[in-house]
Amino acid sequence: MSPEVFSFNNELGWCKTCKGRGSSKNIECKKCGGKRFNEEVETHKIELSGKLYSISDINEWSIEKILSYKEELRLSEPKQHILENIINMNIGYLSLNRIMGTLSGGELTRLYLAEFMATSENTVIIIDEISVGLDHHTLLKILEQIKQLGFKNQIWLIDHSDTVLDITNEQVFFGPGSGKYGGKIVEESPRPKPIQWDRNLAAPTANYQFKDLHCRNIQMDKIEIPQNRVVTFTGESGCGKSTLVNECMAKDFVKRHPKDKLVLVGQNRNQSITSRSTVATFMDIKKKLTKYSDDIDDIFQRSIEDIIDELPNQDIAHKRLSLLIKLGLGYLTLERQTKTLSTGEFQCVHLVSELFANTRNPHTLFIFDEPSKGLSQNILNQFIDSIRDILKDESISIVMIEHNAYMLDSSDFIVDFGKRQLEPVEKLDVLSHEEYYRQKNGDDKVDPSPITSSLKHQEGIHYLEKDPIAYFKNAENVYKGGILKSLSSIARVIYGEYNSEKIAPVIAIDLERHLYSQYSFLYETGGLINQIVASHPTNKDTRSFDFYAPRNHCPYCSGRRVAEQFDFDVVIQDKTVPFWDGMLYPDVMEVLKYYQHARLQFLFDELKNELGQDISKSFNDMNEAEKHTFLYGYWEKSFYDKATKSTKIWEGFASLINRYMFVSKSIIKEQMKETRKMVECPICEGTVLGHHKKLMFNGIDIRDIIQQPVDQVIQTVGNLPVLEKIKAIVGGDMTLTQDIDLLPRESQVALKMVELEQASFVGYEMVLQNTLPFWELIQGSIETISKKNQVTICDFANINETRETIIDKYFTNGKYKKLTYVYEAFGYKKIVTQINKVKKSHPCPFCKGKKVISEDGLHDGVYKLSIPCVSCYASGVNDEGRKEVIEGIDVQTWLTGKVSDAVAKEARTEALSGIEIFKRIRELNKQEMMAVYECLESSSK
């Protein structure tokens, strides 16, 4: 049975109703019950300890249970090591089918750490706020695991927790304040001491009762908490705090207290903000503040504490921003995007917006989920002070889920789950502050041991003499299957064919392979554009002009400057009728059902309200602005749809039809394909950036500078060292928007080496292949790089020509060309034709003879991926067909064998023996090419 059958990402294994998604529009698939697999896959069982299990049964198991079956499942030692690390990280309760997007930030960090602990060596590992979301006991356990990482790596911890700071060898403090008052390295910690504000010691006069609390591990009949107090729920990660508070209690509150107001502060974040939301728009004060923009310079760009004194005291904006300052967030700017705020920052902003909301309720219950996340001690001091002020209003009550020691110490009542239990939670005690700490102070305290870490030093140039191909292949596997694959989930898809059991500081580059992808621009080389932006004498907004950040790119062309376009007349049936009356051909409207017609109508309505444009009327009746919006979209903001609780953005029909016609069998799809061409992006007009801010150098905007020739750029921004290096390679007449992928090989190689030189790598091993043909060009860069890194040269001795040169020289004009198969050099003919006949009569039942299997929906932006079929060894031929004999040799040997498997010893040289016989000459390495050429030369004499 082929392993591809047990994947819900392809048609072999997926449920045909939901196509492996398990749900549709957030409704569980009725056909597969959310399990994602089809009925046939579910019939295949594996026997473990005398019981039969399907693939979906195994997927529901926790990591802890999987490891308990390690012998029967024949798990390799590296896999067992990763599972053990996950359990030691206190997240062994996670199931295999848990969707990554549902993991908390802490769970995700620990999951990655578990993998790094098993695979990384000689690597700098930066861990951002590992203490977030962890109780003290769990944190100590995690730190003990991180200590193991330090034996082979260097650990950098970014954290506010004293527990974390106390176990480090060295500490670096930033300050002296927050926001624009910070960012500098200071000698001593600028953190203030915790301030213990007065708690409310009076006996509560009223309580909230919650009953019938049943969800997952929570099986409670009731719990009662005091009103007008700070009540904090705490306990080990994964114990059920969020389930109880956010799901059980919140739902019961709404049912029992319909007249009161419930605010889940900072939760449902993605539903409450749009991609363009800022602090000002979220707090509903942007329009109010715009009227002051003529009198207050840069009102949206400066920090809140900078502008507050310039606003009228009686203005509602002044009151809201004053509270935000009191909460400790005066360092924020009003243009700061809400999606970039930390959890704690966003909860503070949300709290202020709710406190000033125009609603009248008898009582309000605020529920915070870890408001301390991402907030330093000085902000927490102000936060608790503000909370105490808010609670002076007796109609307000506050519930928090927290682990932070200061937040617990500032609470009036505490509900402690303790350690995570396998049994359901049936009863919890609500303890007063005094009672909780009287019990807690009796517990034994354990001080963590310090974490030590180090890196191996490596430098110089090493010329490999033995087996350079194998060494490079292994280094490439470590590089792409380790560092690159660990960068993101989409990187795991891109580099899926590479597998490495370690993550190490290794970079492997073959200088004769593809060095640059399409749309790699000259201004990106060696961080040039960042250096240009940084050279501006007054600009402080470097974030908006980070050309490498996707958030700044034009959303239509993704920063590529050009976009694919087809002749829209191909899809328009009648320009004189409105959209819903037959403007587009029926085949086009049919595929737009996948996008949903209701969504189109929602966006039509929103655009009419926002822009005053009606893009549902006939095409001929639209003005130019409406036609532009109709075709290319509106990207200035997204729109929140209350019905679906999601944000939507209008992409334009040019993009939508191009995407969805992919699934159509209509002739229109072919007509579109025939008229496709690349044009300047209609949204950014080739300027890359997706916003309208300007960065002027002597009256010239940065968008115009990148389109200037190198010499002119030097005159505009000054003589930057990296500009001089680039000029020496490409000349002064080339513009910075030149696509490097289109430059000659020599220029690409020289630019790649400049990138490595400028990147400031330290302690890496740079494994380079095919350097000799370019040695004179790149020797200086290699020597510079080798001062802080080890450069390993993997070249064939005495071969100083490139692959292209060898092919042109020896395999262009003679009998044997670059497309010639190796077997043809030994007199065999038309083997591939005969194998294709076998494939036709004996196709692989899994890939249907295509050699690959298509997998869908692996990642946002990756709609389809072709992977080699494991069952047939990517041949397209079934087991029986691979046993067929052609000219005395079975098909399997022809497909995977070497010259020595098919050619007699006397008819071949030793240098040819290990070459794969079914490869084309252009697929061979240079040493193999020369061996084939020399064999052909000697046999022709």
MARNUSE-748550 format. One record per residue (C-alpha): x, y, z; residue in one letter. Coordinates in steps of 0.5 Angstrom, whole numbers, padded with zeros to 4 digits, always signed. Example, Ala and Ser with C-alpha at 12.3 -4.5 7.8 and 13.67 -1.06 7.14 Angstrom:
+0025-0009+0016A+0027-0002+0014S
//
This chain:
+0000+0000+0000M+0003+0007-0002S+0004+0012+0004P+0001+0017-0001E-0006+0014+0001V-0006+0016+0008F-0005+0023+0006S-0012+0028+0006F-0008+0033+0002N-0009+0029-0005N-0015+0025-0008E-0012+0018-0006L-0014+0019+0001G-0018+0025+0002W-0026+0025+0004C-0029+0027-0003K-0034+0032+0000T-0029+0036+0004C-0023+0035+0000K-0019+0033+0006G-0021+0040+0010R-0025+0036+0015G-0030+0042+0015S-0033+0047+0010S-0035+0054+0013K-0033+0052+0020N-0038+0047+0020I-0036+0040+0021E-0036+0035+0014C-0042+0030+0015K-0039+0025+0011K-0032+0024+0014C-0034+0027+0021G-0028+0032+0021G-0023+0026+0020K-0021+0028+0013R-0020+0021+0010F-0025+0018+0005N-0028+0011+0007E-0024+0007+0003E-0018+0009+0007V-0021+0008+0014E-0022+0001+0012T-0014+0000+0013H-0012-0002+0020K-0006-0003+0024I-0006-0008+0030E-0003-0005+0036L-0003-0009+0042S-0008-0014+0040G-0013-0008+0037K-0014-0005+0030L-0014+0002+0029Y-0015+0007+0023S-0011+0012+0021I-0016+0017+0024S-0016+0014+0030D-0008+0014+0031I-0009+0022+0029N-0013+0023+0035E-0008+0020+0040W-0004+0025+0044S+0004+0025+0043I+0004+0022+0050E+0000+0016+0047K+0004+0015+0041I+0011+0015+0045L+0008+0009+0049S+0007+0005+0042Y+0014+0007+0040K+0017-0001+0039E+0010-0003+0035E+0010+0003+0031L+0018+0002+0030R+0019+0010+0031L+0026+0012+0029S+0031+0014+0035E+0031+0021+0032P+0023+0021+0032K+0023+0018+0039Q+0028+0024+0042H+0023+0029+0039I+0017+0026+0042L+0020+0026+0049E+0022+0033+0048N+0015+0035+0047I+0013+0031+0053I+0018+0034+0057N+0016+0041+0055M+0009+0040+0058N+0005+0039+0052I+0005+0032+0051G-0002+0032+0051Y-0003+0035+0044L-0006+0031+0039S-0003+0029+0032L-0009+0032+0029N-0009+0039+0033R-0009+0044+0028I-0003+0049+0028M-0007+0055+0028G-0010+0053+0034T-0004+0053+0038L-0002+0058+0043S+0004+0062+0042G+0007+0058+0048G+0005+0052+0046E+0008+0053+0039L+0015+0056+0041T+0015+0050+0046R+0014+0045+0040L+0019+0048+0036Y+0024+0048+0041L+0023+0041+0042A+0025+0040+0035E+0031+0044+0036F+0033+0040+0042M+0034+0034+0038A+0037+0037+0032T+0041+0043+0033S+0048+0044+0034E+0053+0050+0034N+0047+0055+0033T+0045+0061+0036V+0038+0060+0039I+0033+0066+0040I+0027+0065+0045I+0022+0070+0045D+0019+0071+0052E+0019+0063+0054I+0015+0065+0060S+0009+0067+0057V+0003+0063+0059G+0007+0058+0064L+0006+0057+0071D+0012+0057+0075H+0013+0050+0076H+0012+0049+0068T+0017+0054+0067L+0022+0051+0071L+0021+0045+0068K+0022+0048+0061I+0028+0052+0063L+0031+0045+0065E+0030+0043+0058Q+0033+0049+0055I+0039+0048+0059K+0040+0042+0055Q+0040+0046+0048L+0046+0050+0051G+0051+0044+0051F+0051+0045+0044K+0049+0052+0042N+0048+0059+0044Q+0042+0061+0048I+0039+0068+0048W+0033+0069+0052L+0028+0075+0051I+0024+0076+0057D+0021+0080+0063H+0021+0074+0068S+0026+0075+0074D+0026+0067+0074T+0029+0067+0067V+0033+0073+0068L+0036+0070+0074D+0039+0063+0070I+0043+0067+0065T+0050+0068+0065N+0050+0075+0062E+0044+0080+0062Q+0043+0086+0057V+0038+0091+0059F+0035+0096+0054F+0032+0103+0056G+0032+0107+0059P+0025+0108+0058G+0019+0105+0053S+0018+0107+0046G+0022+0112+0043K+0025+0113+0050Y+0028+0106+0049G+0032+0102+0045G+0039+0103+0048K+0043+0099+0052I+0044+0101+0059V+0048+0099+0065E+0043+0097+0070E+0036+0094+0069S+0031+0100+0068P+0026+0096+0071R+0022+0099+0077P+0020+0095+0083K+0013+0092+0083P+0009+0097+0086I+0004+0093+0091Q-0003+0097+0090W-0008+0097+0096D-0013+0091+0095R-0020+0091+0097N-0020+0088+0103L-0028+0089+0105A-0032+0083+0104A-0036+0082+0098P-0043+0084+0098T-0045+0080+0092A-0043+0074+0088N-0044+0072+0081Y-0046+0064+0080Q-0044+0060+0074F-0048+0053+0074K-0047+0047+0069D-0040+0048+0067L-0039+0042+0062H-0034+0042+0057C-0028+0038+0055R-0024+0037+0062N-0029+0041+0066I-0034+0038+0069Q-0037+0043+0075M-0044+0043+0077D-0042+0051+0080K-0037+0056+0082I-0039+0063+0085E-0034+0069+0085I-0035+0076+0088P-0037+0082+0084Q-0033+0088+0084N-0026+0085+0085R-0020+0082+0081V-0021+0075+0081V-0015+0071+0078T-0015+0064+0075F-0009+0060+0075T-0006+0053+0074G-0001+0049+0070E-0001+0050+0062S-0007+0046+0059G-0010+0045+0066C-0017+0048+0063G-0017+0055+0065K-0019+0058+0059S-0024+0053+0057T-0027+0054+0064L-0027+0062+0064V-0028+0063+0056N-0032+0058+0054E-0036+0055+0060C-0037+0061+0065M-0037+0067+0059A-0043+0063+0056K-0047+0062+0062D-0046+0069+0064F-0049+0071+0058V-0055+0066+0059K-0056+0068+0066R-0055+0076+0066H-0058+0078+0059P-0058+0085+0061K-0051+0086+0064D-0045+0087+0059K-0039+0081+0058L-0033+0084+0055V-0028+0078+0053L-0022+0083+0053V-0017+0082+0047G-0020+0076+0045Q-0023+0074+0038N-0018+0079+0036R-0018+0077+0028N-0025+0078+0028Q-0025+0085+0031S-0020+0088+0027I-0018+0089+0020T-0012+0088+0016S-0011+0096+0016R-0014+0097+0023S-0009+0102+0027T-0010+0104+0034V-0013+0111+0032A-0019+0107+0028T-0020+0101+0033F-0021+0106+0039M-0026+0110+0034D-0022+0117+0035I-0019+0118+0028K-0024+0122+0025K-0024+0126+0031K-0017+0127+0031L-0016+0129+0024T-0019+0136+0025K-0013+0137+0029Y-0008+0135+0024S-0007+0142+0021D-0005+0145+0028D-0001+0138+0031I+0005+0136+0027D+0005+0129+0025D-0001+0127+0030I-0001+0120+0028F+0006+0119+0027Q+0008+0121+0034R+0008+0118+0041S+0001+0119+0044I+0005+0122+0050E+0008+0127+0046D+0001+0129+0043I-0003+0129+0049I-0002+0136+0052D-0003+0139+0045E-0010+0136+0045L-0016+0140+0048P-0018+0137+0055N-0025+0136+0054Q-0024+0132+0048D-0026+0125+0048I-0020+0123+0045A-0016+0126+0050H-0020+0122+0055K-0019+0116+0052R-0011+0117+0050L-0010+0119+0058S-0013+0113+0060L-0008+0109+0055L-0002+0113+0058I-0004+0111+0065K-0004+0104+0063L+0003+0105+0061G+0002+0105+0053L+0004+0112+0052G+0010+0110+0047Y+0005+0107+0042L+0003+0112+0036T-0004+0112+0033L-0002+0110+0026E+0001+0103+0030R-0003+0097+0026Q-0007+0093+0032T-0005+0087+0029K+0003+0088+0031T+0001+0090+0038L+0003+0084+0043S-0003+0081+0047T-0002+0085+0053G-0002+0092+0049E-0008+0090+0045F-0012+0088+0051Q-0011+0095+0054C-0013+0098+0048V-0019+0094+0047H-0021+0095+0055L-0020+0103+0054V-0025+0103+0047S-0030+0099+0051E-0030+0103+0058L-0032+0109+0053F-0037+0105+0049A-0044+0108+0049N-0047+0103+0052T-0051+0103+0059R-0051+0096+0063N-0053+0095+0070P-0046+0091+0071H-0040+0089+0066T-0036+0083+0067L-0029+0084+0064F-0025+0078+0062I-0018+0078+0061F-0013+0072+0058D-0006+0074+0060E-0006+0081+0060P+0001+0081+0062S+0004+0078+0056K+0009+0082+0053G+0008+0088+0058L+0014+0090+0062S+0014+0091+0070Q+0013+0099+0069N+0007+0098+0065I+0004+0092+0069L+0005+0097+0075N+0001+0102+0071Q-0004+0097+0069F-0006+0095+0076I-0006+0102+0078D-0011+0103+0073S-0015+0097+0074I-0016+0099+0082R-0019+0106+0079D-0024+0102+0074I-0026+0098+0080L-0028+0104+0084K-0035+0104+0079D-0038+0098+0083E-0042+0096+0077S-0035+0093+0074I-0032+0086+0076S-0026+0083+0073I-0023+0076+0072V-0016+0075+0069M-0013+0068+0067I-0006+0069+0069E+0001+0066+0071H+0005+0072+0073N+0007+0073+0080A+0006+0080+0080Y-0001+0080+0077M-0003+0074+0082L+0000+0078+0088D-0005+0084+0086S-0011+0080+0086S-0017+0080+0091D-0019+0073+0090F-0015+0067+0086I-0018+0060+0084V-0012+0055+0083D-0012+0049+0078F-0006+0047+0081G-0002+0041+0076K-0006+0039+0070R-0010+0032+0071Q-0012+0027+0067L-0019+0026+0071E-0024+0032+0070P-0024+0038+0074V-0030+0038+0078E-0029+0043+0084K-0025+0049+0085L-0024+0053+0091D-0024+0061+0091V-0019+0063+0096L-0018+0070+0098S-0011+0073+0097H-0009+0072+0104E-0011+0065+0104E-0008+0063+0098Y-0001+0066+0100Y-0002+0062+0107R-0002+0056+0103Q+0003+0057+0098K+0008+0060+0102N+0008+0053+0105G+0010+0049+0099D+0018+0048+0098D+0021+0053+0093K+0026+0050+0088V+0031+0055+0085D+0033+0053+0078P+0041+0052+0076S+0044+0057+0071P+0044+0056+0063I+0051+0056+0060T+0052+0056+0053S+0057+0056+0047S+0059+0056+0040L+0064+0053+0036K+0069+0057+0033H+0071+0056+0025Q+0074+0060+0020E+0079+0060+0014G+0079+0056+0007I+0079+0049+0006H+0080+0046+0000Y+0076+0039+0000L+0080+0033-0004E+0076+0027-0003K+0069+0026-0006D+0067+0033-0006P+0060+0031-0009I+0058+0027-0003A+0060+0033+0002Y+0056+0038-0002F+0050+0034-0002K+0050+0032+0005N+0052+0040+0007A+0046+0042+0002E+0041+0037+0006N+0043+0040+0012V+0042+0047+0010Y+0036+0046+0006K+0033+0041+0011G+0035+0044+0017G+0036+0052+0017I+0031+0053+0011L+0026+0048+0013K+0025+0051+0020S+0024+0058+0018L+0016+0057+0016S+0011+0052+0015S+0011+0054+0007I+0019+0053+0007A+0017+0046+0010R+0013+0045+0003V+0018+0048-0001I+0024+0044+0002Y+0020+0038+0003G+0025+0033-0001E+0031+0035+0004Y+0031+0031+0010N+0036+0033+0016S+0037+0030+0023E+0040+0036+0025K+0040+0044+0024I+0047+0047+0024A+0050+0054+0021P+0051+0051+0014V+0050+0054+0008I+0051+0050+0001A+0051+0054-0005I+0053+0051-0012D+0055+0057-0016L+0053+0054-0023E+0046+0052-0021R+0040+0057-0020H+0042+0063-0015L+0036+0068-0016Y+0029+0067-0017S+0025+0071-0021Q+0024+0078-0019Y+0030+0079-0015S+0032+0086-0016F+0039+0089-0015L+0037+0094-0010Y+0036+0088-0005E+0043+0085-0006T+0047+0086+0000G+0042+0090+0004G+0043+0096-0001L+0036+0098+0000I+0036+0098+0008N+0043+0102+0007Q+0040+0107+0003I+0034+0108+0008V+0038+0108+0014A+0043+0114+0010S+0037+0119+0010H+0039+0124+0015P+0032+0125+0019T+0028+0119+0017N+0026+0115+0023K+0020+0111+0020D+0025+0105+0017T+0019+0100+0019R+0015+0103+0013S+0021+0103+0008F+0023+0096+0010D+0023+0093+0002F+0024+0086+0005Y+0018+0086+0009A+0012+0083+0006P+0007+0088+0010R+0010+0094+0006N+0009+0090-0001H+0004+0092-0006C-0002+0087-0005P-0003+0086-0012Y+0003+0085-0015C+0007+0082-0008S+0012+0087-0009G+0014+0084-0016R+0013+0091-0020R+0009+0087-0025V+0003+0083-0026A+0000+0078-0030E-0006+0080-0034Q-0011+0077-0039F-0015+0081-0045D-0022+0082-0040F-0026+0082-0047D-0025+0074-0047V-0030+0073-0040V-0035+0079-0042I-0041+0077-0045Q-0045+0084-0045D-0042+0090-0043K-0049+0094-0043T-0052+0090-0038V-0051+0090-0030P-0046+0085-0027F-0052+0080-0024W-0056+0081-0031D-0051+0077-0035G-0045+0081-0036M-0040+0075-0035L-0041+0069-0039Y-0044+0063-0035P-0038+0059-0035D-0034+0065-0031V-0040+0066-0026M-0040+0058-0025E-0033+0058-0022V-0034+0065-0018L-0039+0060-0014K-0033+0058-0011Y-0031+0065-0009Y-0039+0065-0007Q-0044+0070-0010H-0046+0073-0003A-0039+0075-0002R-0039+0079-0008L-0045+0082-0006Q-0043+0084+0001F-0036+0087-0002L-0040+0091-0008F-0045+0094-0002D-0039+0096+0002E-0035+0099-0004L-0041+0103-0005K-0041+0106+0002N-0034+0107+0002E-0032+0110-0005L-0039+0112-0008G-0037+0107-0013Q-0042+0102-0016D-0039+0096-0020I-0045+0092-0021S-0048+0096-0026K-0046+0095-0033S-0039+0096-0035F-0040+0101-0041N-0044+0105-0035D-0038+0105-0031M-0033+0111-0030N-0025+0110-0031E-0025+0110-0023A-0030+0104-0022E-0027+0100-0028K-0020+0100-0025H-0024+0098-0018T-0028+0093-0022F-0022+0090-0025L-0016+0091-0020Y-0019+0091-0013G-0019+0096-0007Y-0013+0095-0003W-0014+0101+0002E-0018+0097+0007K-0021+0091+0009S-0029+0090+0011F-0031+0086+0017Y-0037+0082+0015D-0041+0081+0021K-0045+0075+0018A-0039+0070+0017T-0035+0074+0023K-0029+0075+0018S-0026+0080+0014T-0026+0081+0007K-0022+0085+0002I-0024+0087-0005W-0018+0084-0010E-0022+0085-0017G-0024+0081-0022F-0018+0080-0026A-0015+0077-0020S-0021+0073-0018L-0023+0070-0025I-0015+0068-0026N-0015+0064-0020R-0022+0061-0020Y-0022+0059-0028M-0016+0054-0026F-0021+0049-0024V-0026+0050-0031S-0026+0046-0037K-0029+0052-0041S-0026+0054-0047I-0025+0061-0044I-0020+0058-0040K-0015+0057-0046E-0017+0064-0049Q-0015+0067-0043M-0008+0063-0043K-0007+0065-0050E-0008+0073-0048T-0004+0073-0042R+0002+0078-0041K+0006+0081-0036M+0004+0089-0035V+0006+0094-0030E+0002+0093-0024C-0004+0097-0024P-0004+0099-0017I+0003+0101-0015C+0005+0102-0022E+0012+0099-0021G+0014+0102-0015T+0014+0096-0010V+0011+0099-0004L+0004+0098-0002G+0003+0105+0002H+0003+0112+0000H+0008+0115+0005K+0014+0118+0002K+0022+0118+0003L+0025+0124+0000M+0032+0125-0002F+0034+0132-0004N+0027+0132-0007G+0027+0125-0010I+0022+0119-0007D+0025+0113-0005I+0020+0110-0011R+0024+0114-0016D+0031+0112-0013I+0030+0105-0014I+0029+0106-0022Q+0035+0110-0023Q+0042+0108-0026P+0047+0106-0020V+0051+0112-0022D+0045+0117-0021Q+0043+0113-0014V+0050+0115-0012I+0049+0122-0014Q+0043+0122-0010T+0044+0118-0004V+0052+0118-0003G+0057+0114-0004N+0055+0107+0000L+0061+0102+0000P+0056+0096-0002V+0054+0101-0008L+0061+0101-0010E+0062+0094-0010K+0055+0093-0014I+0058+0098-0019K+0064+0094-0020A+0060+0088-0022I+0054+0091-0026V+0057+0098-0028G+0054+0105-0027G+0048+0105-0032D+0044+0099-0029M+0038+0101-0025T+0037+0098-0018L+0030+0095-0021T+0034+0090-0025Q+0032+0083-0025D+0038+0079-0022I+0036+0073-0025D+0036+0076-0032L+0044+0078-0031L+0050+0073-0034P+0052+0068-0030R+0058+0071-0028E+0055+0077-0025S+0050+0073-0021Q+0056+0069-0018V+0059+0076-0016A+0053+0079-0013L+0051+0073-0009K+0058+0073-0006M+0057+0080-0004V+0051+0078-0001E+0055+0073+0003L+0060+0078+0005E+0055+0083+0007Q+0051+0079+0011A+0055+0079+0017S+0055+0071+0018F+0060+0069+0024V+0062+0062+0025G+0058+0059+0019Y+0061+0053+0015E+0060+0056+0007M+0060+0050+0003V+0061+0052-0004L+0061+0048-0011Q+0064+0050-0018N+0068+0056-0015T+0074+0055-0020L+0071+0058-0026P+0069+0064-0023F+0075+0065-0018W+0078+0071-0021E+0072+0075-0020L+0070+0072-0013I+0077+0071-0009Q+0077+0077-0005G+0070+0076-0003S+0071+0069-0001I+0077+0071+0003E+0073+0076+0007T+0068+0071+0009I+0073+0066+0011S+0076+0071+0016K+0070+0070+0021K+0067+0063+0018N+0070+0057+0015Q+0069+0056+0007V+0069+0049+0004T+0071+0049-0003I+0068+0043-0007C+0071+0043-0014D+0073+0038-0018F+0081+0038-0019A+0083+0041-0026N+0076+0043-0028I+0076+0050-0029N+0070+0051-0034E+0063+0052-0033T+0057+0046-0034R+0055+0051-0040E+0062+0051-0043T+0063+0044-0043I+0056+0042-0046I+0057+0048-0051D+0064+0045-0053K+0063+0037-0053Y+0056+0036-0053F+0053+0041-0058T+0055+0039-0065N+0057+0032-0065G+0053+0026-0065K+0051+0026-0058Y+0048+0032-0055K+0046+0035-0048K+0039+0031-0049L+0042+0024-0050T+0041+0019-0045Y+0048+0016-0042V+0046+0009-0044Y+0046+0011-0052E+0053+0012-0051A+0054+0005-0050F+0050+0003-0057G+0043+0002-0053Y+0037+0006-0057K+0030+0008-0056K+0030+0005-0049I+0026+0011-0046V+0021+0009-0052T+0020+0002-0050Q+0019+0004-0042I+0014+0009-0044N+0010+0003-0048K+0011-0001-0041V+0008+0005-0037K+0002+0005-0042K+0001-0002-0041S+0003-0002-0033H+0001+0004-0030P+0002+0006-0023C-0005+0005-0020P-0003+0011-0015F+0000+0016-0019C-0004+0014-0026K+0003+0014-0029G+0004+0021-0028K+0010+0020-0024K+0008+0025-0019V+0002+0026-0014I-0001+0033-0013S-0003+0035-0006E-0008+0041-0005D-0008+0046+0000G-0002+0045+0004L-0001+0052+0006H-0004+0059+0004D-0001+0061-0003G+0001+0054-0005V-0005+0051-0008Y-0002+0045-0011K+0004+0041-0010L+0007+0036-0014S+0011+0030-0010I+0014+0024-0013P+0010+0018-0012C+0014+0013-0007V+0010+0007-0009S+0013+0007-0016C+0020+0010-0015Y+0017+0016-0019A+0017+0012-0025S+0010+0012-0027G+0010+0004-0028V+0007-0001-0023N+0011-0007-0019D+0009-0012-0025E+0012-0007-0030G+0018-0006-0027R+0020-0013-0028K+0019-0013-0035E+0025-0014-0039V+0028-0009-0044I+0034-0012-0048E+0036-0017-0043G+0035-0012-0037I+0029-0011-0033D+0026-0004-0033V+0027-0003-0025Q+0035-0003-0027T+0034+0001-0033W+0031+0007-0029L+0035+0007-0022T+0041+0003-0024G+0048+0005-0026K+0053+0004-0032V+0056-0002-0028S+0049-0005-0028D+0048-0005-0035A+0055-0005-0039V+0060-0010-0039A+0067-0009-0035K+0071-0009-0041E+0066-0004-0045A+0067+0002-0040R+0072+0005-0036T+0072+0006-0028E+0070+0013-0028A+0063+0011-0032L+0061+0005-0027S+0058+0009-0022G+0054+0014-0027I+0046+0013-0027E+0045+0010-0034I+0038+0013-0035F+0040+0020-0034K+0041+0025-0040R+0048+0028-0041I+0046+0035-0038R+0044+0032-0032E+0051+0030-0030L+0056+0033-0026N+0062+0036-0030K+0066+0030-0028Q+0061+0025-0030E+0060+0029-0037M+0068+0029-0038M+0068+0022-0037A+0063+0020-0042V+0066+0025-0047Y+0073+0021-0046E+0069+0015-0047C+0066+0017-0053L+0073+0020-0056E+0077+0013-0054S+0071+0009-0057S+0071+0013-0064S+0078+0012-0065K
//
